[in-house]
Amino acid sequence: MSDFVRYTSRSRRWKTWAGDIKEIHAIADIFENAATKVRNKILEQHEEHEETDVYCTCLSDAKSAVATARISEGSESISGSLHAVVAAIDRRTFQRMTFKLEGYSSPHLQLKFDSEFGSLDGQGLTLEVSSSWRDWVRQTFTELSDEIDKGVPRWHFLRTVPGLALITLVGGLAGFCIALPMFNSGNDVISSLGTSPIILLMILSPISAYVWAFPGFEITHEGGTTTGARRLAFMCALLLSIPIGIVINLIT
């Protein structure tokens, strides 16, 4: 018998995710299925001890391996079974939620959902899986990752550092183009900057403005458009209006 145990660990972080309650239920299904496999595996390992004290202890461990969820909503929290807790989500007050595999001898399986407004890295999903059962770790990690990937929005690259630099650069240039006519007309600097909300946001709180425009985690209406997609469309429309306005001024 080996005198050591080899553990396998997998972890992943998604900086952007958006989906409706139905999609969160789909993730919960996979999580619960992983917990069921844990209970079955515990029992399989002790089949030869059936009807003994060892098997009774094993049976107790297997029953304790359950998937639970907890929601944090400011000063209040909700905890219980996965689907019951997901059904109780209030999109208006939701901040954090954690799926967790509980149990005395259960492997580590945890998925955190975080939508609390804050720093660039303060939102998104985090998955952690570890166990001495290598195949279970790999299968569970792959199945959950594949399901979570379905909710990653197309604009997810904007939540990266290069994306932040790009938006800051484009926003600054757009604001400069908007403010330039005011400079040329003889108005002072304050009045000129006041015509550009993009410049003001970037100067006063660039990270806050960026996180507000492109939230890392969002629970949408069923089939609804993400906040990031709507605000990106608005920014594109604003940027498009600048050359159009310049052309019109040149023509007139």
C-alpha positions in Angstrom: 0.0 0.0 0.0 1.3 3.4 -1.0 2.3 5.8 1.9 1.4 8.9 0.0 -1.6 10.3 -1.9 -1.3 12.1 -5.2 -3.7 15.0 -5.8 -4.8 16.6 -9.1 -6.0 20.2 -9.1 -7.5 22.4 -11.8 -8.6 26.0 -11.6 -9.8 28.6 -14.0 -11.0 32.2 -13.9 -13.5 33.8 -16.3 -13.3 37.6 -16.2 -16.6 37.9 -18.1 -19.8 35.9 -18.0 -23.4 36.8 -18.8 -26.5 34.6 -18.8 -30.0 34.1 -17.6 -31.3 32.0 -14.7 -31.9 29.1 -17.1 -28.2 29.0 -18.0 -27.2 29.0 -14.3 -29.5 26.1 -13.7 -27.7 24.2 -16.5 -24.4 24.8 -14.6 -26.0 23.6 -11.4 -27.1 20.4 -13.1 -23.5 19.5 -14.0 -22.3 20.5 -10.5 -24.9 18.2 -8.9 -24.0 15.4 -11.3 -20.4 15.7 -10.2 -21.5 15.4 -6.5 -23.5 12.2 -7.4 -20.4 10.7 -9.0 -18.5 11.4 -5.7 -21.1 9.6 -3.6 -21.1 6.6 -6.0 -17.3 6.5 -6.0 -17.1 6.5 -2.2 -19.4 3.6 -2.1 -17.6 1.7 -4.8 -14.3 1.9 -3.0 -15.8 0.2 0.1 -18.1 -2.5 -1.5 -16.0 -5.3 0.0 -16.7 -4.0 3.5 -20.5 -4.1 3.1 -22.4 -4.7 6.3 -19.4 -3.7 8.5 -18.6 -0.7 10.6 -16.3 0.5 7.9 -19.1 0.4 5.3 -21.4 2.3 7.7 -18.9 5.0 8.0 -18.4 5.1 4.3 -22.2 5.3 3.8 -22.3 8.3 6.1 -19.5 10.0 4.2 -21.3 9.4 0.9 -24.6 10.8 2.2 -22.8 13.9 3.4 -21.3 14.6 -0.1 -23.9 17.1 -1.2 -23.8 20.1 -3.5 -25.0 23.3 -1.8 -25.2 27.0 -2.8 -25.1 30.3 -0.9 -26.1 33.8 -2.1 -24.8 37.0 -0.5 -27.1 40.0 -1.0 -25.6 42.8 1.1 -26.3 42.1 4.7 -28.5 39.1 3.9 -27.7 35.6 2.6 -29.6 32.5 1.3 -28.2 29.0 1.5 -29.6 25.6 0.5 -29.7 23.2 -2.4 -28.4 24.4 -5.8 -31.6 24.8 -7.8 -33.6 26.2 -4.8 -31.0 28.9 -4.2 -30.7 29.7 -8.0 -34.5 30.0 -8.2 -34.4 32.6 -5.3 -31.9 34.9 -7.1 -33.0 38.5 -7.2 -31.2 40.2 -10.2 -31.6 43.6 -8.6 -29.6 42.8 -5.4 -27.4 39.9 -6.4 -23.8 40.2 -5.4 -22.2 36.9 -4.9 -23.0 33.2 -5.1 -21.0 30.1 -4.3 -21.6 26.5 -5.4 -19.7 24.1 -3.1 -19.4 20.3 -2.6 -19.8 19.6 1.1 -18.8 16.5 3.0 -16.3 15.1 5.4 -14.2 13.1 2.9 -15.4 14.8 -0.3 -12.9 16.2 -2.8 -12.7 20.0 -3.3 -15.2 21.4 -5.8 -16.2 25.1 -5.7 -17.6 27.6 -8.2 -17.8 31.3 -7.3 -20.0 33.9 -9.0 -19.1 37.5 -8.3 -20.9 40.6 -9.6 -20.0 43.1 -6.9 -19.0 46.4 -8.5 -15.3 47.2 -7.8 -11.9 46.8 -9.4 -11.2 45.4 -12.9 -10.5 41.9 -11.3 -13.3 42.0 -8.9 -16.0 40.2 -11.0 -16.5 37.0 -12.9 -16.5 33.3 -12.2 -13.8 31.2 -10.5 -13.8 27.4 -10.6 -11.6 25.2 -8.4 -11.4 21.4 -8.5 -9.0 19.1 -6.7 -9.0 15.4 -5.6 -7.0 12.2 -5.6 -9.4 11.0 -8.2 -7.7 12.2 -11.3 -10.3 11.1 -13.9 -13.1 12.7 -11.8 -11.2 16.0 -11.6 -10.5 16.1 -15.3 -14.1 15.2 -16.3 -15.7 17.6 -13.8 -13.4 20.5 -14.8 -14.0 19.9 -18.5 -17.8 19.6 -18.2 -18.2 22.7 -16.1 -15.7 24.7 -18.2 -17.5 23.9 -21.4 -20.9 24.9 -20.0 -19.6 28.1 -18.5 -17.8 29.0 -21.8 -21.3 29.2 -23.4 -22.0 32.3 -21.4 -18.8 34.2 -22.2 -19.9 37.3 -24.3 -18.4 38.2 -27.6 -16.9 41.4 -26.2 -15.0 39.5 -23.4 -11.6 40.7 -24.8 -12.5 44.2 -23.6 -12.1 43.0 -20.0 -8.4 42.3 -20.6 -5.6 44.8 -20.1 -5.2 45.4 -23.8 -9.0 45.9 -24.0 -8.8 48.6 -21.3 -6.0 50.3 -23.1 -7.9 50.2 -26.4 -11.1 51.6 -24.9 -9.2 54.3 -23.0 -7.4 55.4 -26.2 -10.4 55.4 -28.4 -12.5 57.1 -25.7 -9.8 59.8 -25.2 -9.5 60.4 -29.0 -13.3 60.6 -29.3 -13.5 63.1 -26.4 -10.7 65.1 -27.9 -12.5 65.3 -31.3 -15.7 66.4 -29.5 -13.9 69.1 -27.4 -11.6 70.4 -30.2 -14.3 72.7 -31.8 -14.8 74.3 -28.4 -11.1 75.0 -28.0 -11.1 76.6 -31.5 -14.1 78.7 -30.7 -12.2 80.4 -27.8 -13.9 78.8 -24.8 -11.8 77.9 -21.8 -10.5 74.4 -20.9 -13.2 73.6 -18.4 -16.0 74.4 -20.8 -14.3 72.4 -23.5 -13.8 69.3 -21.3 -17.4 69.6 -20.1 -18.6 68.8 -23.6 -16.9 65.4 -23.4 -18.4 63.0 -20.8 -16.0 60.3 -22.1 -13.0 62.5 -21.2 -14.4 63.3 -17.8 -15.1 59.7 -17.0 -11.6 58.6 -18.0 -10.0 61.5 -16.0 -12.1 61.1 -12.8 -12.3 57.3 -12.5 -11.2 55.3 -15.6 -11.4 51.9 -14.0 -14.9 52.5 -12.5 -16.2 53.8 -15.8 -14.7 50.8 -17.6 -16.2 48.3 -15.1 -19.6 50.1 -15.2 -19.6 49.9 -19.0 -18.5 46.3 -19.3 -19.5 44.3 -16.1 -17.6 41.1 -15.6 -20.7 39.2 -14.4 -24.3 39.8 -15.2 -27.6 37.9 -14.9 -29.7 38.9 -17.8 -33.4 38.4 -18.7 -34.0 35.2 -20.7 -32.7 35.8 -24.2 -31.8 39.4 -23.3 -28.9 41.5 -24.5 -26.0 42.0 -22.2 -25.2 45.4 -20.7 -21.7 45.4 -22.3 -23.2 44.7 -25.7 -25.6 47.6 -25.4 -23.0 50.1 -24.2 -20.5 49.0 -26.8 -23.1 49.6 -29.5 -23.7 53.1 -28.0 -20.0 53.9 -28.0 -19.7 52.7 -31.6 -22.6 54.9 -32.6 -21.0 57.8 -30.8 -17.7 57.3 -32.6 -19.4 56.9 -35.9 -21.2 60.2 -35.4 -17.9 62.1 -35.1 -16.6 61.6 -38.7 -20.2 62.1 -40.0 -20.4 65.4 -38.2 -16.9 66.5 -39.6 -18.0 65.6 -43.1 -21.2 67.6 -42.7 -19.3 70.6 -41.4 -16.9 70.5 -44.3 -19.8 70.3 -46.8 -21.7 73.2 -45.3 
